[in-house]
Structure formats: C-alpha cells, structure tokens
Amino acid sequence: MMMMMTTTTTTTTTTTTTTTTMMMMMMMMMMMMMMMMMMMMMMMMMMMMMMMMMMMMMMMMMMMI
C-alpha cells in the first residue's frame, strides 16, 4: 500500500494539485478500511479461539466429573 501511494504521488505531480490530494484522500480511506477489516478479522479470530478454549475447558471438566 505504501509503495502504491508513493508511485501515485510521483506520477501525479505533473498534473494539478487537486488530483493529488484527491488520490491521497482516497488512498488514506482505502488504508483505513483495510486496517478496520484486518482488526475485525483479528477480533473475530480471537473470539473464536476463546470460545474454543472455553468449550475445551468445559469438556475437560465434564470428563473429570
């Protein structure tokens, strides 16, 4: 993503500044969206892991009794 940003900035320097700003804003938005998605995925994974652990613990307890 960072590389893409750099390339876009270098290529659009010849044109007007408005386009560059727009591109930067769009890129930033995309990055933010990607980060949010990653965070959500991580949270979901963590929740799943926790649930699995809880289930395992319950099973162990049942076996002990």
N, C-alpha and C positions, 0 to 999 in steps of 0.2 A: 504493500500500500504506500509506504513511504517513497519507494522508488518511483511508483506511478505519479505521485504528487510532484516529485522533483522534475520528472520528464515533462509533465504537463506545464509546469511553470516555465521551464526553459523554452518550450516550443511556443507558448502563447505570449512571450514578452514582446514580440514584434507587433502584435495586434494591440487593440485598445486595452486599457487597464480594467474596464468594466467586466470584460470577458474573463480576465484572470481572476478577479475577485469572485465572480460567479462560480468559476470552476473550483476555486479553493473552498468556497462555501459548500458546494456540492460534495466535494471530496471529504470535507470535515463531517458532513452529515452522514455520508456513507460509512466513514470510520466509526462514528458514534453508534450507528446502527449495528455494525459488525460487532463492536465491543459489547453492546447490550445483548445481542444474540448469544455471544460467547458466554457472557455472565449467566444468562438464563439457562443455557445448556449445562454449565458447571453446577448451578444451583440444583437443577433437576437431577443431575447425576449424584450429587451429594445426598439429596433427599432419598433417592432410590437406594443408595448404599446404606443409609441409616435405617431405612425400612427393612432391608435385607438382614442387617445386623440384629435388629430387634426381633425379627422372625426367628433367626437362628438361636438367639438367646432364649426365646420362649420355648422353642423346640427342645433345647438342652434342659431347661427347667422341667419340662414335661417328662423327659426321659429319666431325669434324676428321681422324680417322684413316682 
